[in-house]
Amino acid sequence: MLYDRGDQTAATIIGTVQQFIEEMNRQMLQTPTLLELRPEAVQSRELTYFDFLLPGFVGMGVMTYSIIGLASTMALYGEQKILKRILATPLKVRTFFASQIIAHLVLSVVQAVIIVAAGVLIFGGHIYGNFLGILVLVVIANVVFLNLGFIVGAIAKNVRAADGLANAVTMPMMFLSGTFFPRESLPGVLSTVVGYLPLSPLLDAMRGVALDARPFWEYPTELGILGAWIAVTSVVAVRVFRFD
């Protein structure tokens, strides 16, 4: 068999002829067929770069809204002495804080729904997993972000300082925790350290639920990291927050 070295289809043709010769040799020698190929067509999942980005947008939106929004609000309340005035009203302190937390949790869920709906309906993104699992992860992680917002609002002396400090907290997580590119592309030590920031386990678990269609409880490590953040930030928030 002679072929032109410049022919791009030569390898395919040679392979086909070789397969035919091997089959003819097997038939002439009357050897049994031990292995048989049975092709079966399946529908694979179509994943794009935007599918990777969509959970990142959800996590980034929830994080920035909770930390920056709540920190600015608490700093404004403190700057205008609103928090001290609350102490003089019949309103219970725990009721005030519960209302703030519940309101932000509800709005974070609404925000996540809007971002996912826009990503799927307008930009053609794909969500293969259970959407309720995504919302559960959003609520769990948002408790961490709200605690960070309380901490920043308590430390900052005014609204400008709160905005700057809140951005200093959110920006590193936004760019390093895997919002726009896989965290594994970072240098080894940095990738390991960033994996313990609260946004990182949220995005890892959320992408597993959204793109791999896995239940959220199959991510115990990520849930454990978020649980540890909730415990630590809750203690710190209670200690640093003051009405005066």
DAJORA-V667675 format. One record per pair of residues at least 12 apart in sequence whose C-alpha atoms are under 10 Angstrom apart, sorted by the first residue. I is the first residue (numbers start at 0). GAP is how many residues later the second one is. D is the distance in Angstrom with one decimal. If there is no record, write none. Layout:
i=I gap=GAP d=D
i=I gap=GAP d=D
This chain:
i=0 gap=13 d=8.5
i=0 gap=16 d=9.5
i=1 gap=12 d=10.0
i=44 gap=81 d=9.1
i=44 gap=83 d=8.4
i=44 gap=166 d=8.7
i=44 gap=167 d=9.2
i=45 gap=79 d=9.7
i=45 gap=80 d=8.0
i=45 gap=82 d=10.0
i=45 gap=165 d=9.7
i=46 gap=78 d=8.5
i=46 gap=79 d=7.3
i=46 gap=80 d=9.6
i=46 gap=81 d=10.0
i=46 gap=164 d=7.9
i=47 gap=76 d=9.6
i=47 gap=77 d=7.9
i=47 gap=78 d=8.5
i=48 gap=76 d=9.2
i=48 gap=131 d=9.3
i=48 gap=132 d=9.2
i=49 gap=69 d=8.4
i=49 gap=70 d=9.9
i=49 gap=73 d=8.2
i=49 gap=74 d=8.4
i=49 gap=75 d=6.3
i=49 gap=76 d=8.6
i=49 gap=130 d=9.5
i=50 gap=68 d=8.6
i=50 gap=69 d=9.0
i=50 gap=72 d=9.7
i=50 gap=73 d=8.7
i=50 gap=74 d=5.3
i=50 gap=75 d=5.9
i=50 gap=76 d=7.8
i=50 gap=156 d=8.9
i=50 gap=159 d=8.9
i=50 gap=160 d=7.6
i=51 gap=73 d=9.0
i=51 gap=74 d=9.3
i=51 gap=126 d=9.5
i=51 gap=127 d=8.4
i=51 gap=128 d=8.0
i=51 gap=129 d=8.3
i=51 gap=130 d=8.9
i=51 gap=151 d=9.8
i=51 gap=155 d=7.3
i=51 gap=158 d=9.5
i=51 gap=159 d=8.1
i=52 gap=66 d=9.5
i=52 gap=72 d=9.2
i=52 gap=125 d=9.0
i=52 gap=126 d=6.5
i=52 gap=127 d=6.0
i=52 gap=128 d=8.0
i=52 gap=129 d=9.9
i=52 gap=150 d=9.9
i=52 gap=154 d=9.3
i=53 gap=61 d=7.9
i=53 gap=62 d=7.0
i=53 gap=64 d=9.7
i=53 gap=65 d=6.6
i=53 gap=66 d=8.8
i=53 gap=69 d=9.8
i=53 gap=71 d=7.3
i=53 gap=72 d=8.7
i=53 gap=73 d=9.1
i=53 gap=125 d=8.7
i=53 gap=126 d=9.4
i=53 gap=149 d=10.0
i=53 gap=152 d=9.9
i=53 gap=153 d=8.8
i=53 gap=156 d=9.3
i=54 gap=57 d=9.2
i=54 gap=60 d=9.1
i=54 gap=61 d=8.0
i=54 gap=64 d=9.6
i=54 gap=72 d=9.3
i=54 gap=79 d=8.8
i=54 gap=123 d=10.0
i=54 gap=124 d=7.9
i=54 gap=125 d=9.9
i=54 gap=147 d=9.2
i=54 gap=148 d=6.5
i=54 gap=149 d=9.1
i=54 gap=150 d=9.6
i=54 gap=151 d=6.3
i=54 gap=152 d=6.1
i=54 gap=153 d=9.7
i=54 gap=154 d=9.7
i=54 gap=155 d=7.6
i=54 gap=156 d=9.2
i=55 gap=118 d=8.7
i=55 gap=121 d=9.0
i=55 gap=122 d=7.1
i=55 gap=123 d=4.3
i=55 gap=124 d=6.9
i=55 gap=125 d=9.2
i=55 gap=143 d=9.1
i=55 gap=144 d=9.6
i=55 gap=146 d=9.1
i=55 gap=147 d=6.2
i=55 gap=148 d=9.3
i=55 gap=150 d=8.6
i=55 gap=151 d=8.3
i=56 gap=55 d=8.8
i=56 gap=58 d=7.4
i=56 gap=59 d=8.7
i=56 gap=62 d=9.3
i=56 gap=117 d=9.5
i=56 gap=122 d=6.8
i=56 gap=123 d=8.6
i=56 gap=146 d=9.5
i=57 gap=50 d=9.3
i=57 gap=51 d=9.7
i=57 gap=53 d=7.9
i=57 gap=54 d=5.5
i=57 gap=55 d=8.7
i=57 gap=56 d=9.2
i=57 gap=57 d=6.3
i=57 gap=58 d=7.2
i=57 gap=61 d=9.9
i=57 gap=76 d=9.5
i=57 gap=80 d=8.3
i=57 gap=121 d=9.2
i=57 gap=145 d=8.8
i=57 gap=148 d=9.2
i=58 gap=49 d=9.8
i=58 gap=53 d=8.1
i=58 gap=78 d=9.5
i=58 gap=79 d=7.3
i=58 gap=82 d=8.7
i=58 gap=83 d=9.0
i=58 gap=115 d=8.9
i=58 gap=120 d=7.9
i=58 gap=140 d=6.9
i=58 gap=141 d=9.2
i=58 gap=143 d=7.1
i=58 gap=144 d=6.5
i=58 gap=147 d=8.5
i=59 gap=110 d=8.6
i=59 gap=111 d=9.6
i=59 gap=113 d=8.5
i=59 gap=114 d=6.2
i=59 gap=115 d=9.5
i=59 gap=117 d=9.7
i=59 gap=118 d=9.9
i=59 gap=119 d=7.1
i=59 gap=139 d=7.8
i=59 gap=143 d=9.1
i=60 gap=47 d=8.3
i=60 gap=50 d=7.6
i=60 gap=51 d=7.8
i=60 gap=54 d=8.5
i=60 gap=113 d=9.5
i=61 gap=42 d=9.4
i=61 gap=43 d=9.3
i=61 gap=45 d=9.0
i=61 gap=46 d=5.7
i=61 gap=47 d=8.3
i=61 gap=48 d=9.9
i=61 gap=49 d=7.2
i=61 gap=50 d=7.2
i=61 gap=76 d=7.5
i=61 gap=77 d=9.3
i=61 gap=79 d=8.8
i=61 gap=80 d=6.8
i=61 gap=83 d=8.2
i=61 gap=84 d=9.8
i=61 gap=137 d=9.8
i=62 gap=45 d=8.9
i=62 gap=75 d=9.4
i=62 gap=78 d=8.4
i=62 gap=79 d=6.9
i=62 gap=80 d=9.9
i=62 gap=81 d=9.0
i=62 gap=82 d=5.9
i=62 gap=83 d=8.4
i=62 gap=85 d=9.7
i=62 gap=86 d=9.5
i=62 gap=107 d=7.3
i=62 gap=110 d=9.2
i=62 gap=111 d=8.7
i=62 gap=135 d=9.4
i=62 gap=136 d=7.7
i=63 gap=81 d=8.3
i=63 gap=85 d=9.5
i=63 gap=102 d=8.3
i=63 gap=103 d=8.2
i=63 gap=105 d=9.4
i=63 gap=106 d=6.4
i=63 gap=107 d=8.8
i=63 gap=110 d=8.7
i=64 gap=39 d=8.6
i=64 gap=42 d=9.2
i=64 gap=43 d=7.8
i=64 gap=46 d=9.2
i=64 gap=77 d=9.6
i=64 gap=80 d=8.8
i=64 gap=81 d=9.2
i=64 gap=84 d=9.4
i=65 gap=35 d=9.5
i=65 gap=38 d=6.8
i=65 gap=39 d=8.6
i=65 gap=41 d=9.4
i=65 gap=42 d=7.7
i=65 gap=76 d=7.0
i=65 gap=77 d=8.9
i=65 gap=78 d=9.2
i=65 gap=79 d=5.7
i=65 gap=80 d=5.4
i=65 gap=81 d=8.9
i=65 gap=82 d=8.4
i=65 gap=83 d=6.4
i=65 gap=84 d=9.4
i=65 gap=100 d=9.9
i=66 gap=75 d=9.1
i=66 gap=77 d=9.1
i=66 gap=78 d=5.5
i=66 gap=79 d=5.9
i=66 gap=80 d=8.0
i=66 gap=81 d=6.0
i=66 gap=82 d=4.1
i=66 gap=83 d=7.8
i=66 gap=84 d=9.1
i=66 gap=85 d=7.9
i=66 gap=86 d=8.9
i=66 gap=95 d=9.7
i=66 gap=96 d=9.3
i=66 gap=98 d=9.8
i=66 gap=99 d=6.3
i=66 gap=100 d=8.6
i=66 gap=102 d=8.4
i=66 gap=103 d=7.6
i=67 gap=77 d=9.2
i=67 gap=78 d=9.3
i=67 gap=80 d=9.2
i=67 gap=81 d=6.5
i=67 gap=82 d=9.7
i=67 gap=84 d=8.6
i=67 gap=85 d=8.9
i=67 gap=94 d=7.6
i=67 gap=95 d=6.2
i=67 gap=96 d=8.9
i=67 gap=97 d=8.7
i=67 gap=98 d=5.2
i=67 gap=99 d=7.0
i=67 gap=101 d=9.1
i=67 gap=102 d=8.2
i=68 gap=35 d=9.1
i=68 gap=77 d=9.2
i=68 gap=80 d=7.5
i=68 gap=81 d=10.0
i=68 gap=84 d=9.6
i=68 gap=93 d=9.5
i=68 gap=94 d=8.6
i=68 gap=97 d=8.8
i=69 gap=30 d=8.5
i=69 gap=31 d=9.3
i=69 gap=34 d=8.3
i=69 gap=75 d=9.2
i=69 gap=76 d=6.9
i=69 gap=77 d=9.1
i=69 gap=78 d=8.8
i=69 gap=79 d=5.2
i=69 gap=80 d=6.6
i=69 gap=81 d=9.6
i=69 gap=82 d=8.7
i=69 gap=83 d=7.2
i=69 gap=92 d=9.4
i=69 gap=93 d=10.0
i=69 gap=96 d=9.5
i=70 gap=75 d=8.6
i=70 gap=76 d=9.5
i=70 gap=77 d=8.0
i=70 gap=78 d=4.5
i=70 gap=79 d=5.8
i=70 gap=80 d=7.5
i=70 gap=81 d=5.5
i=70 gap=82 d=4.0
i=70 gap=83 d=7.7
i=70 gap=84 d=9.3
i=70 gap=85 d=8.3
i=70 gap=87 d=9.9
i=70 gap=88 d=8.1
i=70 gap=90 d=9.6
i=70 gap=91 d=5.9
i=70 gap=92 d=7.3
i=70 gap=94 d=8.9
i=70 gap=95 d=6.9
i=71 gap=77 d=8.2
i=71 gap=78 d=9.3
i=71 gap=80 d=8.5
i=71 gap=81 d=6.3
i=71 gap=82 d=9.9
i=71 gap=84 d=8.9
i=71 gap=86 d=8.2
i=71 gap=87 d=5.4
i=71 gap=88 d=8.0
i=71 gap=89 d=8.7
i=71 gap=90 d=5.6
i=71 gap=91 d=6.1
i=71 gap=92 d=9.7
i=71 gap=93 d=9.9
i=71 gap=94 d=8.4
i=72 gap=27 d=10.0
i=72 gap=76 d=9.2
i=72 gap=77 d=9.3
i=72 gap=80 d=7.5
i=72 gap=86 d=7.8
i=72 gap=89 d=9.0
i=72 gap=90 d=9.9
i=73 gap=26 d=10.0
i=73 gap=75 d=8.3
i=73 gap=76 d=7.0
i=73 gap=77 d=9.4
i=73 gap=78 d=8.7
i=73 gap=79 d=5.1
i=73 gap=80 d=7.1
i=73 gap=82 d=9.2
i=73 gap=84 d=9.2
i=73 gap=85 d=8.4
i=73 gap=88 d=8.7
i=73 gap=167 d=9.6
i=73 gap=169 d=9.7
i=74 gap=74 d=9.9
i=74 gap=75 d=9.1
i=74 gap=77 d=8.4
i=74 gap=78 d=4.8
i=74 gap=79 d=6.8
i=74 gap=80 d=8.5
i=74 gap=81 d=6.5
i=74 gap=82 d=6.8
i=74 gap=83 d=5.4
i=74 gap=84 d=5.3
i=74 gap=85 d=8.7
i=74 gap=86 d=8.5
i=74 gap=87 d=6.4
i=74 gap=88 d=9.2
i=75 gap=77 d=8.5
i=75 gap=80 d=9.8
i=75 gap=81 d=9.1
i=75 gap=82 d=6.6
i=75 gap=83 d=5.6
i=75 gap=84 d=9.4
i=75 gap=86 d=8.9
i=76 gap=76 d=9.3
i=76 gap=81 d=9.3
i=76 gap=82 d=9.2
i=76 gap=166 d=9.0
i=76 gap=167 d=9.9
i=77 gap=75 d=8.5
i=77 gap=76 d=8.2
i=77 gap=78 d=9.4
i=77 gap=79 d=8.1
i=77 gap=80 d=7.8
i=77 gap=81 d=9.2
i=77 gap=164 d=8.8
i=77 gap=165 d=7.0
i=77 gap=166 d=6.8
i=78 gap=77 d=9.7
i=78 gap=78 d=7.2
i=78 gap=79 d=5.9
i=78 gap=80 d=7.7
i=78 gap=165 d=9.2
i=79 gap=78 d=9.4
i=80 gap=162 d=8.3
i=80 gap=163 d=7.4
i=81 gap=161 d=8.6
i=81 gap=162 d=9.4
i=82 gap=13 d=9.8
i=82 gap=159 d=8.7
i=82 gap=160 d=5.2
i=82 gap=161 d=7.1
i=83 gap=158 d=9.3
i=83 gap=159 d=5.5
i=83 gap=160 d=6.0
i=84 gap=158 d=9.0
i=84 gap=159 d=9.8
i=85 gap=157 d=8.7
i=86 gap=156 d=8.2
i=92 gap=150 d=9.8
i=96 gap=53 d=9.9
i=99 gap=46 d=9.3
i=100 gap=41 d=9.4
i=100 gap=42 d=8.0
i=100 gap=45 d=7.2
i=100 gap=46 d=9.2
i=101 gap=41 d=9.9
i=103 gap=35 d=9.7
i=103 gap=38 d=8.4
i=103 gap=39 d=9.3
i=103 gap=42 d=7.9
i=104 gap=33 d=8.7
i=104 gap=34 d=6.3
i=104 gap=35 d=9.3
i=104 gap=36 d=10.0
i=104 gap=37 d=6.8
i=104 gap=38 d=7.8
i=104 gap=41 d=8.6
i=105 gap=33 d=8.6
i=107 gap=27 d=9.1
i=107 gap=30 d=7.5
i=107 gap=31 d=7.6
i=107 gap=34 d=7.5
i=108 gap=25 d=9.6
i=108 gap=26 d=6.4
i=108 gap=27 d=9.0
i=108 gap=29 d=7.0
i=108 gap=30 d=7.1
i=108 gap=33 d=9.3
i=109 gap=25 d=9.4
i=111 gap=22 d=8.7
i=111 gap=23 d=7.4
i=111 gap=26 d=7.7
i=112 gap=18 d=9.0
i=112 gap=21 d=9.6
i=112 gap=22 d=8.2
i=115 gap=15 d=9.3
i=125 gap=84 d=8.0
i=125 gap=85 d=7.5
i=126 gap=80 d=9.3
i=126 gap=82 d=8.6
i=126 gap=83 d=5.1
i=126 gap=84 d=6.0
i=126 gap=85 d=9.0
i=126 gap=86 d=8.2
i=127 gap=79 d=10.0
i=127 gap=80 d=9.7
i=127 gap=81 d=7.8
i=127 gap=82 d=5.5
i=127 gap=83 d=5.4
i=127 gap=84 d=6.8
i=127 gap=85 d=5.4
i=127 gap=86 d=9.1
i=128 gap=77 d=9.5
i=128 gap=78 d=9.1
i=128 gap=79 d=8.2
i=128 gap=80 d=5.2
i=128 gap=81 d=4.5
i=128 gap=82 d=6.2
i=128 gap=83 d=6.6
i=128 gap=84 d=3.7
i=128 gap=85 d=6.5
i=128 gap=86 d=7.8
i=128 gap=87 d=9.7
i=129 gap=79 d=6.7
i=129 gap=80 d=6.8
i=129 gap=81 d=9.7
i=129 gap=82 d=10.0
i=129 gap=83 d=6.7
i=129 gap=84 d=8.0
i=129 gap=85 d=7.4
i=129 gap=86 d=9.0
i=130 gap=75 d=9.8
i=130 gap=78 d=8.1
i=130 gap=79 d=7.2
i=130 gap=82 d=9.6
i=131 gap=77 d=9.6
i=131 gap=83 d=9.8
i=131 gap=84 d=9.6
i=132 gap=72 d=9.6
i=132 gap=73 d=8.1
i=132 gap=76 d=6.8
i=132 gap=77 d=8.4
i=132 gap=80 d=9.7
i=132 gap=81 d=9.0
i=132 gap=82 d=6.7
i=132 gap=83 d=5.9
i=132 gap=84 d=8.9
i=133 gap=68 d=9.5
i=133 gap=69 d=10.0
i=133 gap=71 d=8.5
i=133 gap=72 d=5.9
i=133 gap=73 d=8.8
i=133 gap=74 d=9.6
i=133 gap=75 d=6.7
i=133 gap=76 d=7.1
i=133 gap=81 d=9.3
i=133 gap=82 d=7.7
i=134 gap=71 d=9.1
i=135 gap=70 d=9.6
i=135 gap=80 d=8.2
i=136 gap=64 d=9.7
i=136 gap=65 d=6.7
i=136 gap=66 d=9.2
i=136 gap=68 d=7.7
i=136 gap=69 d=6.9
i=136 gap=72 d=9.5
i=136 gap=79 d=7.4
i=136 gap=80 d=9.9
i=136 gap=86 d=8.5
i=136 gap=89 d=9.5
i=137 gap=64 d=7.6
i=137 gap=65 d=9.7
i=137 gap=68 d=8.5
i=139 gap=62 d=8.8
i=139 gap=83 d=8.5
i=139 gap=86 d=7.4
i=139 gap=87 d=8.2
i=139 gap=90 d=8.5
i=140 gap=57 d=7.2
i=140 gap=58 d=7.7
i=140 gap=60 d=8.9
i=140 gap=61 d=6.5
i=140 gap=62 d=9.9
i=140 gap=82 d=9.0
i=140 gap=84 d=10.0
i=140 gap=85 d=6.4
i=140 gap=86 d=8.6
i=140 gap=88 d=8.9
i=140 gap=89 d=8.2
i=141 gap=56 d=9.6
i=141 gap=57 d=9.7
i=141 gap=60 d=9.6
i=141 gap=84 d=9.7
i=141 gap=88 d=9.4
i=142 gap=83 d=9.1
i=142 gap=84 d=9.6
i=142 gap=86 d=9.1
i=142 gap=87 d=6.6
i=142 gap=88 d=10.0
i=142 gap=90 d=9.2
i=142 gap=91 d=8.9
i=143 gap=54 d=7.4
i=143 gap=55 d=9.4
i=143 gap=82 d=7.3
i=143 gap=83 d=8.5
i=143 gap=84 d=9.4
i=143 gap=85 d=6.2
i=143 gap=86 d=5.1
i=143 gap=87 d=8.7
i=143 gap=88 d=9.1
i=143 gap=89 d=6.7
i=143 gap=90 d=8.0
i=144 gap=25 d=9.5
i=144 gap=53 d=8.2
i=144 gap=54 d=9.0
i=144 gap=84 d=9.3
i=144 gap=85 d=8.8
i=144 gap=88 d=8.9
i=145 gap=84 d=9.6
i=145 gap=87 d=9.1
i=145 gap=88 d=9.4
i=145 gap=91 d=9.6
i=146 gap=82 d=9.2
i=146 gap=83 d=7.6
i=146 gap=84 d=9.7
i=146 gap=85 d=9.3
i=146 gap=86 d=5.7
i=146 gap=87 d=6.0
i=146 gap=88 d=9.2
i=146 gap=89 d=8.4
i=146 gap=90 d=6.1
i=146 gap=91 d=9.1
i=147 gap=18 d=8.6
i=147 gap=21 d=8.6
i=147 gap=22 d=9.9
i=147 gap=81 d=9.7
i=147 gap=82 d=9.5
i=147 gap=85 d=6.6
i=147 gap=86 d=8.6
i=147 gap=88 d=9.0
i=147 gap=89 d=7.5
i=148 gap=13 d=9.1
i=148 gap=16 d=9.9
i=148 gap=17 d=7.4
i=148 gap=20 d=9.6
i=148 gap=84 d=9.9
i=148 gap=88 d=8.8
i=149 gap=83 d=9.2
i=149 gap=84 d=9.3
i=149 gap=86 d=9.4
i=149 gap=87 d=6.1
i=149 gap=88 d=8.8
i=149 gap=90 d=8.8
i=149 gap=91 d=7.2
i=150 gap=15 d=9.7
i=150 gap=82 d=8.0
i=150 gap=83 d=9.1
i=150 gap=85 d=7.2
i=150 gap=86 d=5.1
i=150 gap=87 d=8.5
i=150 gap=88 d=9.1
i=150 gap=89 d=6.7
i=150 gap=90 d=6.8
i=151 gap=12 d=9.7
i=151 gap=13 d=6.7
i=151 gap=14 d=6.4
i=151 gap=17 d=8.8
i=151 gap=85 d=8.9
i=151 gap=88 d=9.4
i=151 gap=89 d=9.3
i=152 gap=12 d=8.9
i=152 gap=13 d=8.5
i=152 gap=84 d=9.7
i=152 gap=87 d=9.6
i=152 gap=88 d=8.1
i=153 gap=83 d=8.1
i=153 gap=84 d=9.9
i=153 gap=85 d=9.8
i=153 gap=86 d=6.3
i=153 gap=87 d=5.0
i=153 gap=88 d=6.8
i=153 gap=89 d=8.8
i=153 gap=90 d=9.6
i=154 gap=82 d=9.9
i=154 gap=85 d=7.3
i=154 gap=86 d=7.8
i=154 gap=87 d=9.4
i=169 gap=29 d=9.2
i=171 gap=22 d=9.1
i=171 gap=25 d=9.5
i=172 gap=21 d=7.8
i=172 gap=22 d=9.8
i=172 gap=24 d=7.0
i=172 gap=25 d=8.1
i=172 gap=26 d=6.3
i=172 gap=27 d=7.7
i=173 gap=25 d=7.8
i=173 gap=26 d=9.3
i=175 gap=14 d=8.9
i=175 gap=15 d=8.2
i=175 gap=18 d=6.7
i=175 gap=19 d=9.0
i=175 gap=21 d=9.3
i=175 gap=23 d=9.3
i=175 gap=24 d=8.4
i=176 gap=14 d=8.5
i=176 gap=16 d=9.9
i=176 gap=17 d=6.1
i=176 gap=18 d=6.9
i=176 gap=19 d=9.0
i=176 gap=20 d=7.3
i=176 gap=21 d=8.6
i=176 gap=22 d=6.1
i=176 gap=23 d=4.7
i=176 gap=24 d=8.5
i=176 gap=25 d=9.3
i=176 gap=26 d=7.8
i=176 gap=27 d=9.3
i=177 gap=13 d=9.7
i=177 gap=16 d=9.1
i=177 gap=17 d=9.1
i=177 gap=21 d=8.4
i=177 gap=22 d=6.6
i=177 gap=23 d=9.7
i=177 gap=25 d=7.2
i=177 gap=26 d=8.3
i=178 gap=20 d=8.7
i=178 gap=21 d=8.5
i=178 gap=24 d=7.5
i=178 gap=25 d=10.0
i=181 gap=22 d=9.7
i=182 gap=12 d=7.9
i=182 gap=17 d=8.3
i=182 gap=21 d=9.6
i=194 gap=27 d=9.3
i=194 gap=30 d=9.3
i=195 gap=26 d=8.8
i=195 gap=29 d=6.8
i=195 gap=30 d=8.8
i=195 gap=33 d=9.2
i=196 gap=28 d=8.4
i=196 gap=29 d=8.8
i=196 gap=32 d=8.7
i=197 gap=24 d=9.0
i=197 gap=25 d=10.0
i=197 gap=27 d=7.3
i=197 gap=28 d=6.1
i=197 gap=29 d=9.6
i=197 gap=30 d=9.5
i=197 gap=31 d=6.9
i=197 gap=32 d=9.3
i=198 gap=27 d=8.8
i=199 gap=22 d=8.3
i=199 gap=25 d=9.5
i=199 gap=26 d=9.5
i=200 gap=18 d=8.9
i=200 gap=20 d=8.1
i=200 gap=21 d=4.6
i=200 gap=22 d=7.3
i=200 gap=23 d=9.1
i=200 gap=24 d=7.0
i=200 gap=25 d=7.1
i=201 gap=17 d=9.9
i=201 gap=20 d=6.9
i=201 gap=21 d=8.1
i=201 gap=23 d=9.3
i=201 gap=24 d=7.7
i=202 gap=19 d=9.2
i=203 gap=15 d=8.6
i=203 gap=18 d=7.4
i=204 gap=12 d=9.0
i=204 gap=13 d=8.5
i=204 gap=14 d=6.1
i=204 gap=15 d=9.2
i=204 gap=16 d=9.3
i=204 gap=17 d=6.5
i=204 gap=18 d=8.2
i=205 gap=13 d=9.6
i=205 gap=16 d=9.9
